Amino acid sequence: MQLTAFVRALSPNRPLDGDDQRYVERPDNGGEQLARIAALDPDPIAVFGPSGVGKSTELIRAARRLAPMAAPVLVQLDRKLDMSRLTLDGVFDACADAIESTTWPLDLAAPEPSEGAGRPSIDRLLDLIRTRLKNDGRPVLLIDGLEKADEGAARSVLKGLLLLAPETGLVVVMPPSLVIGPASYRAVEDYRQFAIGPLPLRVAQSFFRAVLDRRLAGAAMPHEALVDRATLMSGGITRTFLSLLKSAALYAALADREETRVPVPFMSPPDALAWVLATADPDLEPCGWIDPT
């Protein structure tokens, strides 16, 4: 397999769309559970978990599963806004833009843009929620990207979003520190908490193999010992698992002085991964909460 194709197939930093054929359902069915709760529970929902665990992918999955039951709109803030300069008005505008670009119901033509110039951001957004979503079911805004914002800005946005709660459901991915930090960081007391956590080792072993098989689409798999060590060192987090394999492949290619193909050493015992782990950030050491059974 071409090295570039192998690395592209792993795509550790790219969330998968809900209908992507490479998607493998998590053993805990996070997206399905989130959709059911969001359809029935009027309280805002805070989704949290470690970086790379799959929150964005499961949020996309939840949006698709909500479609028959509600009027979901996915808002990916980090794709629209400068997260280093996040403001509440900017978030309201991004939500309004997302509603305008969402065709709902699916068999209707996309609506014409609303007249938003000169109007307060929240007024424009509430008008869109009331006129374009409510006739198609309970509106639900699924908002991603706050993890990449400054903690203070994220806290302010979370509080400001509650102004929308009487009109729409809210599902917001938020920084873990706002959920598990000190008491002064309590920004989620009005949100129902929904955790998407790392997988226990015994579950991650089979799940990660399925992920790898789906992404490589039947191509040659790395040596089993390499996959096992990457699973152990991943802490049950999908992005870390894929990133370790990507790093091991790149190093093995350089060590073998072969830049175009995944070299044979990568498909044999995990010397490359051992080197990657030996020189990696010490935070990648196995965590005490991993269940080794």
C-alpha positions as CSV (number, residue, x, y, z in Angstrom):
1,M,0.0,0.0,0.0
2,Q,1.3,3.5,-0.8
3,L,2.4,5.3,2.4
4,T,0.5,8.4,1.5
5,A,-2.7,6.4,1.0
6,F,-2.1,4.5,4.3
7,V,-1.7,7.7,6.2
8,R,-4.7,9.3,4.5
9,A,-6.8,6.3,5.2
10,L,-6.1,6.5,9.0
11,S,-7.2,10.2,9.1
12,P,-6.9,10.4,12.9
13,N,-7.9,14.1,13.1
14,R,-10.9,14.0,10.8
15,P,-14.4,13.3,12.2
16,L,-16.4,11.0,10.0
17,D,-19.8,12.1,8.6
18,G,-22.8,10.1,9.8
19,D,-23.2,8.2,6.4
20,D,-19.4,7.6,5.9
21,Q,-18.9,3.9,5.0
22,R,-15.8,3.9,7.3
23,Y,-17.8,4.7,10.4
24,V,-17.8,1.9,13.0
25,E,-20.5,2.2,15.7
26,R,-19.1,2.6,19.1
27,P,-19.9,-0.3,21.5
28,D,-21.7,2.1,23.8
29,N,-23.8,3.5,20.9
30,G,-23.0,7.0,22.0
31,G,-24.6,8.8,19.0
32,E,-27.8,6.7,19.2
33,Q,-28.2,7.3,22.9
34,L,-27.5,11.0,22.5
35,A,-30.2,11.3,19.8
36,R,-32.8,9.6,21.9
37,I,-32.1,11.8,24.9
38,A,-32.1,15.0,22.8
39,A,-35.4,14.1,21.2
40,L,-37.2,13.6,24.5
41,D,-35.5,15.7,27.1
42,P,-36.1,19.4,27.0
43,D,-33.0,20.2,29.1
44,P,-29.9,21.4,27.3
45,I,-27.2,18.7,27.1
46,A,-23.5,19.1,27.6
47,V,-21.4,16.5,25.8
48,F,-17.9,16.0,27.2
49,G,-15.0,13.6,27.1
50,P,-11.2,13.6,26.4
51,S,-9.9,15.0,23.1
52,G,-9.9,12.4,20.3
53,V,-12.5,10.1,21.9
54,G,-15.0,10.6,19.1
55,K,-17.4,13.4,20.3
56,S,-17.6,15.2,17.0
57,T,-18.2,11.9,15.1
58,E,-20.9,10.9,17.5
59,L,-22.5,14.4,17.4
60,I,-22.8,14.0,13.6
61,R,-24.3,10.6,14.1
62,A,-26.8,11.9,16.6
63,A,-27.9,14.7,14.2
64,R,-28.7,12.1,11.5
65,R,-30.5,9.9,13.9
66,L,-32.6,12.8,15.2
67,A,-33.9,13.7,11.7
68,P,-37.0,11.5,11.8
69,M,-37.9,12.7,15.3
70,A,-37.0,16.4,15.4
71,A,-35.5,19.2,13.3
72,P,-31.8,19.0,14.0
73,V,-29.2,21.5,12.8
74,L,-25.5,20.7,13.1
75,V,-23.3,23.8,13.9
76,Q,-19.6,23.3,13.6
77,L,-18.2,26.5,15.1
78,D,-14.5,25.7,14.5
79,R,-15.2,25.4,10.7
80,K,-16.8,28.8,10.6
81,L,-15.3,31.0,13.2
82,D,-11.9,32.1,14.6
83,M,-12.1,30.2,17.9
84,S,-9.4,32.4,19.4
85,R,-11.8,35.4,19.1
86,L,-15.1,33.7,20.0
87,T,-18.0,35.9,20.9
88,L,-21.6,35.0,21.8
89,D,-22.9,37.1,18.9
90,G,-20.6,35.2,16.6
91,V,-22.0,31.9,17.8
92,F,-25.6,33.1,17.3
93,D,-24.7,34.2,13.8
94,A,-23.1,30.8,13.1
95,C,-26.2,29.0,14.3
96,A,-28.4,31.2,12.1
97,D,-26.2,30.6,9.1
98,A,-26.3,26.8,9.8
99,I,-30.1,26.9,9.9
100,E,-30.2,28.8,6.6
101,S,-27.9,26.3,4.9
102,T,-29.8,23.3,6.2
103,T,-32.5,21.9,3.9
104,W,-35.4,20.8,6.1
105,P,-37.4,18.7,5.5
106,L,-35.0,16.9,3.2
107,D,-37.3,17.0,0.2
108,L,-37.8,20.8,0.2
109,A,-35.6,23.3,-1.7
110,A,-33.2,25.3,0.4
111,P,-34.8,28.5,1.6
112,E,-33.7,32.0,0.6
113,P,-31.3,33.7,3.1
114,S,-33.1,35.9,5.6
115,E,-32.5,39.6,6.0
116,G,-30.0,39.6,8.8
117,A,-28.1,42.9,8.3
118,G,-28.5,45.3,11.1
119,R,-30.5,43.0,13.3
120,P,-29.3,41.7,16.7
121,S,-27.8,38.3,16.3
122,I,-30.1,36.6,18.8
123,D,-33.2,38.2,17.2
124,R,-32.3,36.8,13.8
125,L,-31.5,33.4,15.2
126,L,-34.8,33.2,17.2
127,D,-36.8,34.3,14.2
128,L,-35.2,31.5,12.1
129,I,-35.9,28.9,14.8
130,R,-39.5,29.9,15.0
131,T,-40.2,30.3,11.3
132,R,-38.1,27.6,9.7
133,L,-37.7,24.8,12.2
134,K,-40.7,24.5,14.5
135,N,-43.1,23.4,11.8
136,D,-40.9,20.4,11.1
137,G,-40.6,19.1,14.7
138,R,-38.8,20.1,17.8
139,P,-35.8,22.2,16.9
140,V,-32.4,20.9,18.2
141,L,-29.1,22.7,17.7
142,L,-26.1,20.5,17.9
143,I,-23.1,22.7,18.5
144,D,-19.5,21.5,18.2
145,G,-16.1,23.3,18.5
146,L,-16.1,25.0,21.9
147,E,-13.2,22.8,23.0
148,K,-11.0,24.9,20.8
149,A,-12.0,28.2,22.4
150,D,-10.5,30.0,25.3
151,E,-12.0,28.6,28.5
152,G,-13.5,31.9,29.6
153,A,-15.1,32.5,26.2
154,A,-16.5,29.0,26.2
155,R,-18.0,29.5,29.6
156,S,-19.6,32.8,28.5
157,V,-21.1,31.1,25.4
158,L,-22.5,28.2,27.3
159,K,-24.4,30.6,29.6
160,G,-25.5,32.7,26.7
161,L,-26.9,29.7,24.8
162,L,-29.3,29.1,27.6
163,L,-31.2,32.2,26.3
164,L,-32.3,29.9,23.4
165,A,-33.4,27.0,25.6
166,P,-37.1,27.9,25.7
167,E,-37.2,27.8,21.9
168,T,-34.9,24.9,20.9
169,G,-33.1,21.9,22.2
170,L,-29.4,22.3,22.8
171,V,-26.6,19.7,22.5
172,V,-23.2,21.3,23.1
173,V,-19.8,19.7,23.0
174,M,-17.8,21.5,25.7
175,P,-14.3,21.5,27.2
176,P,-13.9,18.8,29.9
177,S,-12.4,21.4,32.3
178,L,-15.8,23.1,32.5
179,V,-17.3,19.8,33.7
180,I,-14.7,18.4,36.0
181,G,-12.8,21.6,37.0
182,P,-12.9,23.4,40.3
183,A,-16.2,24.8,41.7
184,S,-15.5,28.2,40.2
185,Y,-15.8,26.7,36.8
186,R,-19.4,25.6,37.2
187,A,-20.8,26.5,33.8
188,V,-22.9,23.4,33.3
189,E,-25.3,23.3,36.2
190,D,-28.2,24.0,33.8
191,Y,-27.1,21.3,31.4
192,R,-27.6,17.6,31.5
193,Q,-24.2,16.0,31.2
194,F,-23.5,13.3,28.6
195,A,-20.1,11.7,28.7
196,I,-18.4,10.0,25.8
197,G,-15.4,8.3,27.4
198,P,-12.4,6.1,26.5
199,L,-13.1,2.5,25.9
200,P,-11.9,-0.2,28.4
201,L,-9.0,-2.1,26.9
202,R,-11.0,-5.4,26.5
203,V,-13.6,-3.5,24.4
204,A,-11.1,-1.3,22.6
205,Q,-9.2,-4.3,21.2
206,S,-12.0,-5.5,19.0
207,F,-13.4,-2.0,18.3
208,F,-10.0,-0.6,17.1
209,R,-9.4,-3.6,14.9
210,A,-12.8,-3.0,13.3
211,V,-12.0,0.7,12.8
212,L,-8.6,-0.2,11.3
213,D,-10.1,-2.8,8.9
214,R,-12.8,-0.4,7.8
215,R,-10.4,2.5,7.1
216,L,-7.8,0.3,5.3
217,A,-10.6,-1.2,3.2
218,G,-9.2,-4.7,3.2
219,A,-5.6,-3.7,2.5
220,A,-2.7,-5.4,4.4
221,M,-3.1,-4.9,8.1
222,P,-0.2,-4.0,10.4
223,H,1.3,-6.8,12.5
224,E,-1.0,-7.9,15.3
225,A,1.6,-7.1,18.0
226,L,1.9,-3.6,16.7
227,V,-1.9,-3.1,16.8
228,D,-2.0,-4.5,20.3
229,R,0.7,-2.2,21.6
230,A,-1.0,0.8,20.0
231,T,-4.3,-0.2,21.6
232,L,-2.6,-0.5,25.0
233,M,-0.9,2.9,24.7
234,S,-3.9,4.7,23.3
235,G,-5.8,4.8,26.6
236,G,-8.9,3.7,24.8
237,I,-9.0,6.9,22.7
238,T,-9.5,6.3,18.9
239,R,-7.6,9.3,17.7
240,T,-4.5,8.4,19.8
241,F,-4.6,4.8,18.5
242,L,-4.7,6.0,14.9
243,S,-2.1,8.6,15.5
244,L,0.3,6.1,17.0
245,L,0.0,3.8,13.9
246,K,0.4,6.8,11.6
247,S,3.6,7.9,13.4
248,A,4.9,4.3,13.5
249,A,4.4,4.0,9.7
250,L,6.1,7.2,8.9
251,Y,9.1,6.4,11.1
252,A,9.4,2.9,9.7
253,A,9.4,4.3,6.2
254,L,12.2,6.7,7.0
255,A,14.2,4.1,8.9
256,D,13.8,1.8,5.9
257,R,14.7,4.7,3.5
258,E,11.6,3.9,1.5
259,E,9.3,6.9,1.1
260,T,6.6,5.6,-1.1
261,R,5.4,2.4,0.5
262,V,4.6,1.2,3.9
263,P,7.7,-0.9,4.5
264,V,8.0,-4.5,5.6
265,P,9.2,-3.6,9.1
266,F,5.9,-1.9,9.8
267,M,4.1,-5.1,9.0
268,S,6.3,-7.1,11.4
269,P,7.1,-6.8,15.1
270,P,6.6,-3.3,16.4
271,D,10.1,-1.8,16.4
272,A,8.8,1.4,14.9
273,L,6.1,1.9,17.4
274,A,8.6,1.2,20.2
275,W,10.7,4.0,18.9
276,V,7.8,6.4,18.6
277,L,6.6,5.6,22.2
278,A,10.2,6.0,23.5
279,T,10.5,9.5,22.1
280,A,6.9,10.6,22.5
281,D,5.3,12.9,25.0
282,P,5.4,11.1,28.5
283,D,1.7,11.8,28.8
284,L,1.2,8.9,26.4
285,E,2.2,6.4,29.1
286,P,-0.6,4.0,30.0
287,C,-3.1,5.5,32.4
288,G,-4.0,3.9,35.7
289,W,-7.7,3.7,34.8
290,I,-7.3,1.3,31.9
291,D,-8.8,-2.0,32.7
292,P,-6.2,-4.6,31.6
293,T,-8.6,-7.5,31.7
